[in-house]
Amino acid sequence: MHPTSSLKATYRKKILQQSKDTVILSVEDATNIITTGIFDNSQSISAYWPLKPEVDITNLLHILHNDHRKSIFIPKPLTTKVLSFIKWTPDTKMIFENGCFVPECKTIFSINDIDTVIVPCIGADANHQRLGRGGGFYDRSIPADKPTLSFINQNQFISKAICDPHDLFINTLFIFNNTWKKLTI
């Protein structure tokens, strides 16, 4: 077992226990975040369909798709422990499969078709590294040079470095504590 594995498991458990309510990214906040220009150079955006305690970003997905004509893709975990991506539109039926919600569609896209990845997080540490659910799907699937961002609640931010070098680096974190704060490294 890697030395940080038990530390990450402890933080993962603590965050899951503390997360009573799901934070919802409002239409107003989603619009404000889009106006920062963070998606200007991205036509194809991978995002997630939220599970507790992940921030509910569905308002953002609707605005990006409907108002900004962005293509949205939802990751689908494969049995090979990597992610494929399925195109999403607001009228797409979502199904629960392999522990997450995915569009009911069989057309698969690769990470090479994606410009930016909105990453779900259990937490993020001081080095902007992702604490996920422990399967390593995002770590294996997202190249280091792919732009990434994530939305987390204040209690999901870990003020010290606990992650491993192989854990996914998140370029931009939006942290909620009554308002959204943008942290970029």
N, C-alpha and C positions, 0 to 999 in steps of 0.2 A: 504494500500500500504506500502511495506517495505521501510524504510528510504533511502536505496541506490537505489531503483528502478528508481527514477527520475534522479539521478546522472548517473546511468548506461545508461539510455535512452539518456541523454545529450551526453555522450561520444560516444555511438553507432552512433548517428546522426552526430556528428562532424567527426568521422573517415570515415563514409560513404561519407560525403561531400568532404573530403580531398583526398579521394582515386580516383584519376583520371585515373591512369594506373595500370594494373595488373602486379605484379612482377612475373616473370617466373623464376623458379629454372632451371638453365641451366644444360645441360648434364654434363659439367665439374664440376659445383658446386655440383650436385647430387652425382657424383662419389666421390668427396672429402668428402662429408658428410658420405657416406657409409663407406669409409675407416677409419673413426673415430671409427668404431666398434659398433656403436649405434644399429645396427640390428643383431649383431652376435648371440644373444640368442633368436632371434625371427624367427620362420618359417612362422607364420600366422600374417599378418599385415593388420590392418584396416586403410584405408585412405579415402580421400574424392575426389570427382570430383569438381573442383573449381567453385565458383560463386564469382563475384566481391564483396568485395575487397580481397578475400582469395588468398593466393599465389598459383600460378599454379604449382602443384607438379607432373604433368603427366610424365615429363621426369624421375623423381625419380621412379615412379611406373613401368615404362617400364624397367628400369635398374634392379630394385629389382626382377621383374618377370623373365625377359629374361636372365640376366647375373648371378643372384644369386639364382635363382630357389625358390624364396619366393612365398608363396600364398598370394594374395592380395584380400581384401574384402572391398566392398563399403557399408557404412551404408544406410539403408532404413528406413525412419521414418514410424512408424505404427500409426494407429488411436488411440492407447492407450497411445500415447506420449512417447514411448520408441523406441529404435532402434533395428532393426534386421540387419543382414549382408548378403550380396550376393557376391559370388565369382566373381572376375573380371580377365579377361585375355585381352591382347592387341586387340584381334579380337571381343571382346564383344560389342554388340550394346548398347549404352547408351540412355535412355529415360528420359524425364523430368516428374517427378511425385512427388506430395506432396511438391513442392517447391525446389526440388533438382534433380540432375542427378543421376540415379541409373541404374545398369545393367538390361537389359531386360532378366530376368531369374526368375524362381519361387522358386528355391531351397534356403531356408532360413537357415542361421547359427546364433548361439547365441554368445554373448560376451565371453562365456566360450571357444569358439573355436579360440579366438583371443589372440595372445601373446602381441602385442603392438598396440597402437592406435595413428595414426597421426590425430590430431584434427584440424578441421577448426576453424578459429577465426576471429571475427571482430576486437578484441583486446585482450591484456593480461595485467594484472596489475602488480604492483611491487611485489606482493605475488605469482606471477605465476598462478593466477586464470584467467580462461577464461571468456571473454566477448563474448557471442555468439549472435545469432539473437533474443533471448528472449523466445524461446519455452521451454527450459529446457530439451530437448531430451537427450543431452550428459550428463547433470547433473544426470538424473535419470538412465541412461543406463550403464555408465562406473563406475565400482567399484573403490574405492579409492586406492586399491593395484595394479591396472592395470597400467603398464608403459605407459606414454603418452608423446607425443612431438608435437610441433607445429612450423609452419613457419609463421613469420609475417614481415611486412615492419616496418621500424623505426617509422613511424607515427601511427602505430597500438599499440605501446608499451605505456602504461599509467604508468607514473613514481610514482604514489601513489596507495595505496590500495583502490579500490572502490567496489570490488565484495563482495558478501555475503559468509558466511561459506559453504553454500550448492553448490556454483559454483565450477565447475570442476577445480582441481589443475592440472597444466601441469608440469611434471617433468623436461622436457628439452625444452627450447625455442631457436629457431634459428631466429635471428633478422637481417634483411637486411638493410644495409646502405652503399651501393656500394660494400660491401663484407658481407659475412655471419659471424655472431658472435654467438657462442654457450653459452647459459646461463643455468646452471644446479643448482637446489637446492637440 
